[in-house]
Amino acid sequence: MKTATLLQSDMTSWQQTTHLYRLSEPVDDVGHVAVCVSTELHAQRGTTIFAATDTGGTRPHPETGRWWVLARFVDGTAHEEGLSELGYPVEQKGTAA
């Protein structure tokens, strides 16, 4: 079963609401994602799942060179809910193999 594991929740180069996750199986050749719940007034509200590096850096889209957005969800979508919609339920602490 595919899962997402929380790696970091203090990502200083992102909004405070962004967490880094490792995916058990890559999606579109992406093994790590940054999930951000936008709270900025100037940004589109909602939850966005970005392709990320294993250290939490941005991973550009290979064709456009821009931010690689894997999924967007409406305002109020929690990290876990968005990842589950993408097919990666969040693995709870203590359940790793």
Helices and strands as residue ranges (DSSP letters): E 4-8, E 18-27, E 30-38, E 46-52, E 69-73, H 79-85
